[in-house]
Amino acid sequence: MNPTMIQFFHWYSEGDSKLYDEAKNSAPYLKELGISAVWFPPAYKGAGGGYSVGYDPYDLFDLGEFDQKGTIQTKYGTKEQYLDSCKTLQENGISIIADIVLNHKAGGDEKEKFHAVKVNPENRQQNISEPFEIESYTKFTFPGRGEKYSNFKWNFQCFSGVDFAEGQEKGIYQTINDYGDGWEEMIDDEKGNYDYLMYDDIDQRNPFVREELNNWGKWYHDQVHFDGVRLDAVKHQSPEFYQEWLYKLRVNTGKNVFAVGEYWAPGELPLLEKYIEATEGSMSLFDSSLHRNFHVASLEGAAYDLRKIFDDTLTLANPLLSVTLVDNHDTQPLQALEAPVEKWFKPLAYALILLRKDGYPCVFYPDLFGANYTDKDKEGNDQEIFLDKVEKIEELLKARQQFAYGNQRDYFEDANCLGWIREGDEDHNGCAVVLSNKDAYTKAMEMGKQYAGKNFYDFVGWFPDKVTIDENGWGSFPVPAGNVSIWVPED
């Protein structure tokens, strides 16, 4: 089976405890499509309580179990619903990918006073004040949970920076604590140092913090029995921390837990390669450069040279550690990194990640189920967004499971029409894939002599006529204008 992940949420996923039940009820459908892993949103209580998408983590040990932040359940449901959904998916052969947010904490319970330095937000290495006393919400005592599961209480010694100081302008305040001088070391010098992202920035140099996060990782696995982790905002965290955290997690669970990091650096392949080197290959990364190429190609239309679609991508440079995607919750319309792939190009993009041998593809929830929502645009006006289910997405997913096996031969000689074949293996027939960003085309490709005399049909259903493979193993495979066709043997 070819592994395929789905991000089973988007930024505007419906609340009211519906998501976990929806995933549970979707298990047979996902299995039928060959989905092998479900990536859930952060499952712990956020500062926003029942409205939190999950990236403002308050209590990592509250999976929708305690009355905190005005609610027991999270936006997505209770702990019981979460565990039930995970169990049902796993019984259907679908792995669970847990979203891990260890860069920051939000929604502290109490304020405390400590010394800090205000820094230039565009160059965090530049101090714009002398050290002075500030007061901020850095005490996390979890009164709703008490000491169940953990008695660790967070204070300013656990954080390297905050963005709130009582009576002061909003800004970035570097904490003066006992465990580090300045920011943690990052692999890139963007903004001088990009350790600080938001809220209370966790200082992973503090050995007590590291011990707590290592213990929590094992506890979380023992609750959910997840099979993999998606690591949020690794760009802003020390590679050494995650190398240790993943090592301890794998040792403590006795499982080779899959890990993919979110290092969002479109068009900056050397940074992704540098991070992989710094973490010694202990995690995969999302291919943000390939996503960028899809976005640009979808905007430029026929002017885009499809032969360049994999240029400067992790999928080309390091396919074994590349997780490929067409869109996600950050790139969708009205979000922070908004760069959606246009509707017409999405079937082509999905063909490029689902039907080729390189990369581990991740499907985005709205692309399989559709979505609509309203939010404010950059001008502050309400805008309603409709995201349609991607045309032929089910056929593309089924083709991946049934035919995308064996040797791959590329026919990338045309700027507006790409083709490739998969020869198949002992257990699967192969396929011929053709896609165009301009006119209708017909592309001659060699399927192999083992297919001589066989008739191929268009699996996505655009063409009623068959293609017969000649005695040398070649066929001429058509594709509609601006679309994709998948040609497979009749038997």
Helices and strands as residue ranges (DSSP letters): E 5-7, H 19-32, E 37-39, E 45-46, G 49-51, E 57-59, H 79-91, E 95-100, E 104-105, E 110-120, E 123-127, E 132-139, G 156-158, E 159-162, E 172-175, E 200-202, H 207-224, E 228-231, G 234-236, H 239-253, E 258-261, H 269-278, E 284-286, H 288-300, G 301-303, G 306-308, H 314-317, G 319-321, E 322-325, G 343-345, H 346-354, E 360-364, H 365-369, E 371-376, E 382-387, H 393-403, E 408-414, E 417-424, E 429-436, E 441-446, G 449-451, E 455-458, E 467-468, E 474-479, E 484-489
